[in-house]
Amino acid sequence: MESGPAIFVGMVFALFGGALLAWTAVRVRQGEPVAHGVNRVASATLASVAGTGALALGMWCFTRA
């Protein structure tokens, strides 16, 4: 019974992290800024770290299910 919320939260984090990484990759390939008014390298790095962290947190939630 208690594995249901862990699976749901893990799926939310995994989808968010994957979408953020995909969006960041597309923006970097097109040469567009990831965040307006911020250094391109810094914003791409921060978005990549956040996406990877969300994926890792999602995988951790799946191990708790």
MDTraj code that builds the backbone (N, CA, C; nanometers):
import mdtraj as md
import numpy as np

residues = "MET GLU SER GLY PRO ALA ILE PHE VAL GLY MET VAL PHE ALA LEU PHE GLY GLY ALA LEU LEU ALA TRP THR ALA VAL ARG VAL ARG GLN GLY GLU PRO VAL ALA HIS GLY VAL ASN ARG VAL ALA SER ALA THR LEU ALA SER VAL ALA GLY THR GLY ALA LEU ALA LEU GLY MET TRP CYS PHE THR ARG ALA".split()
xyz = np.array([
    [0.0801, -0.1201, 0.0000],
    [0.0000, 0.0000, 0.0000],
    [0.0848, 0.1271, 0.0000],
    [0.1902, 0.1280, 0.0767],
    [0.2695, 0.2504, 0.0863],
    [0.3665, 0.2688, -0.0293],
    [0.3753, 0.1734, -0.1205],
    [0.4641, 0.1905, -0.2347],
    [0.3998, 0.2771, -0.3435],
    [0.2688, 0.2955, -0.3392],
    [0.2000, 0.3777, -0.4383],
    [0.2502, 0.5211, -0.4424],
    [0.2564, 0.5907, -0.3282],
    [0.3077, 0.7276, -0.3311],
    [0.4540, 0.7363, -0.3741],
    [0.5345, 0.6394, -0.3382],
    [0.6760, 0.6407, -0.3781],
    [0.6887, 0.6257, -0.5292],
    [0.6059, 0.5420, -0.5887],
    [0.6090, 0.5253, -0.7339],
    [0.5619, 0.6523, -0.8031],
    [0.4562, 0.7143, -0.7505],
    [0.4054, 0.8383, -0.8095],
    [0.5096, 0.9494, -0.8029],
    [0.5690, 0.9697, -0.6868],
    [0.6685, 1.0758, -0.6706],
    [0.7923, 1.0457, -0.7548],
    [0.8338, 0.9210, -0.7594],
    [0.9472, 0.8841, -0.8430],
    [0.9209, 0.9122, -0.9898],
    [0.7995, 0.8859, -1.0341],
    [0.7636, 0.9126, -1.1735],
    [0.7617, 1.0625, -1.2016],
    [0.7102, 1.1418, -1.1086],
    [0.7078, 1.2876, -1.1266],
    [0.8498, 1.3426, -1.1379],
    [0.9370, 1.3023, -1.0475],
    [1.0754, 1.3503, -1.0523],
    [1.1466, 1.3031, -1.1792],
    [1.1239, 1.1786, -1.2182],
    [1.1904, 1.1261, -1.3378],
    [1.1427, 1.1993, -1.4637],
    [1.0130, 1.2237, -1.4745],
    [0.9615, 1.2962, -1.5904],
    [1.0111, 1.4405, -1.5937],
    [1.0116, 1.5058, -1.4775],
    [1.0600, 1.6440, -1.4716],
    [1.2079, 1.6507, -1.5073],
    [1.2884, 1.5634, -1.4500],
    [1.4316, 1.5644, -1.4769],
    [1.4626, 1.5346, -1.6222],
    [1.3949, 1.4363, -1.6788],
    [1.4163, 1.4030, -1.8189],
    [1.3741, 1.5159, -1.9120],
    [1.2605, 1.5778, -1.8827],
    [1.2131, 1.6890, -1.9663],
    [1.3061, 1.8089, -1.9551],
    [1.3546, 1.8373, -1.8351],
    [1.4458, 1.9503, -1.8170],
    [1.5777, 1.9272, -1.8905],
    [1.6293, 1.8065, -1.8846],
    [1.7526, 1.7755, -1.9571],
    [1.7325, 1.7819, -2.1084],
    [1.6198, 1.7312, -2.1556],
    [1.5919, 1.7358, -2.2998],
    [1.5755, 1.8798, -2.3473],
    [1.5021, 1.9601, -2.2716],
    [1.4809, 2.1004, -2.3086],
    [1.6126, 2.1771, -2.3082],
    [1.6949, 2.1516, -2.2089],
    [1.8250, 2.2183, -2.2009],
    [1.9122, 2.1788, -2.3191],
    [1.9127, 2.0522, -2.3551],
    [1.9944, 2.0063, -2.4680],
    [1.9488, 2.0716, -2.5987],
    [1.8181, 2.0824, -2.6189],
    [1.7668, 2.1451, -2.7407],
    [1.8054, 2.2924, -2.7455],
    [1.7926, 2.3623, -2.6335],
    [1.8261, 2.5053, -2.6304],
    [1.9749, 2.5274, -2.6553],
    [2.0591, 2.4430, -2.5997],
    [2.2036, 2.4580, -2.6179],
    [2.2413, 2.4281, -2.7633],
    [2.1831, 2.3236, -2.8225],
    [2.2135, 2.2900, -2.9626],
    [2.1715, 2.4002, -3.0587],
    [2.0614, 2.4683, -3.0273],
    [2.0140, 2.5764, -3.1126],
    [2.0867, 2.7071, -3.0880],
    [2.1679, 2.7119, -2.9855],
    [2.2407, 2.8329, -2.9517],
    [2.1561, 2.9366, -2.8803],
    [2.0415, 2.8956, -2.8315],
    [1.9510, 2.9848, -2.7588],
    [1.9867, 2.9839, -2.6103],
    [1.9561, 3.0926, -2.5397],
    [1.9837, 3.0930, -2.3957],
    [1.8865, 3.0018, -2.3204],
    [1.9359, 2.9384, -2.2184],
    [1.8509, 2.8526, -2.1358],
    [1.7669, 2.9389, -2.0431],
    [1.8245, 3.0469, -1.9930],
    [1.7525, 3.1442, -1.9100],
    [1.7897, 3.2835, -1.9600],
    [1.6924, 3.3679, -1.9743],
    [1.7167, 3.5028, -2.0254],
    [1.7875, 3.5886, -1.9218],
    [1.8888, 3.6616, -1.9671],
    [1.9608, 3.7528, -1.8793],
    [2.0680, 3.6871, -1.7946],
    [2.0995, 3.5615, -1.8231],
    [2.1983, 3.4885, -1.7446],
    [2.3034, 3.4344, -1.8413],
    [2.4244, 3.4189, -1.7942],
    [2.5323, 3.3613, -1.8742],
    [2.4877, 3.2252, -1.9280],
    [2.5124, 3.2003, -2.0576],
    [2.4666, 3.0754, -2.1200],
    [2.5274, 2.9520, -2.0561],
    [2.6556, 2.9574, -2.0286],
    [2.7226, 2.8403, -1.9702],
    [2.6703, 2.8137, -1.8291],
    [2.6552, 2.9192, -1.7513],
    [2.6083, 2.9026, -1.6135],
    [2.4655, 2.8492, -1.6096],
    [2.3781, 2.9026, -1.6945],
    [2.2392, 2.8574, -1.6922],
    [2.2262, 2.7141, -1.7439],
    [2.3032, 2.6780, -1.8460],
    [2.2986, 2.5416, -1.8967],
    [2.3538, 2.4434, -1.7928],
    [2.4582, 2.4834, -1.7245],
    [2.5159, 2.3974, -1.6215],
    [2.4186, 2.3772, -1.5060],
    [2.3582, 2.4865, -1.4587],
    [2.2645, 2.4763, -1.3473],
    [2.1419, 2.3934, -1.3849],
    [2.0900, 2.4126, -1.5050],
    [1.9748, 2.3339, -1.5497],
    [2.0111, 2.1864, -1.5634],
    [2.1316, 2.1569, -1.6105],
    [2.1748, 2.0178, -1.6230],
    [2.1914, 1.9522, -1.4862],
    [2.2462, 2.0254, -1.3922],
    [2.2626, 1.9716, -1.2566],
    [2.1259, 1.9479, -1.1929],
    [2.0328, 2.0414, -1.2112],
    [1.8986, 2.0249, -1.1549],
    [1.8263, 1.9066, -1.2189],
    [1.8384, 1.8908, -1.3503],
    [1.7748, 1.7779, -1.4177],
    [1.8325, 1.6446, -1.3747],
    [1.9641, 1.6391, -1.3631],
    [2.0294, 1.5163, -1.3183],
    [1.9918, 1.4843, -1.1736],
    [1.9842, 1.5865, -1.0909],
    [1.9432, 1.5669, -0.9517],
    [1.8004, 1.5154, -0.9405],
    [1.7109, 1.5702, -1.0239],
    [1.5728, 1.5230, -1.0229],
    [1.5637, 1.3779, -1.0685],
    [1.6408, 1.3418, -1.1716],
    [1.6429, 1.2017, -1.2150],
    [1.6962, 1.1095, -1.1054],
    [1.8020, 1.1530, -1.0392],
    [1.8586, 1.0720, -0.9309],
    [1.7593, 1.0567, -0.8157],
    [1.6898, 1.1639, -0.7831],
    [1.5899, 1.1573, -0.6762],
    [1.4748, 1.0654, -0.7153],
    [1.4351, 1.0693, -0.8417],
    [1.3310, 0.9785, -0.8894],
    [1.3739, 0.8333, -0.8804],
    [1.4976, 0.8049, -0.9179],
    [1.5469, 0.6676, -0.9085],
    [1.5552, 0.6228, -0.7623],
    [1.5911, 0.7138, -0.6741],
    [1.5965, 0.6806, -0.5320],
    [1.4564, 0.6463, -0.4808],
    [1.3560, 0.7228, -0.5256],
    [1.2188, 0.6942, -0.4847],
    [1.1746, 0.5563, -0.5350],
    [1.2160, 0.5204, -0.6569],
    [1.1791, 0.3892, -0.7100],
    [1.2422, 0.2767, -0.6290],
    [1.3601, 0.2978, -0.5717],
    [1.4210, 0.1926, -0.4909],
    [1.3492, 0.1764, -0.3571],
    [1.2749, 0.2776, -0.3157],
    [1.1998, 0.2716, -0.1894],
    [1.0621, 0.2082, -0.2055],
    [1.0223, 0.1851, -0.3293],
    [0.8873, 0.1300, -0.3556],
    [0.8828, -0.0184, -0.3285],
])
top = md.Topology()
chain = top.add_chain()
for i, resn in enumerate(residues, 1):
    res = top.add_residue(resn, chain, resSeq=i)
    for name in ("N", "CA", "C"):
        top.add_atom(name, md.element.get_by_symbol(name[0]), res)
traj = md.Trajectory(xyz[None], top)
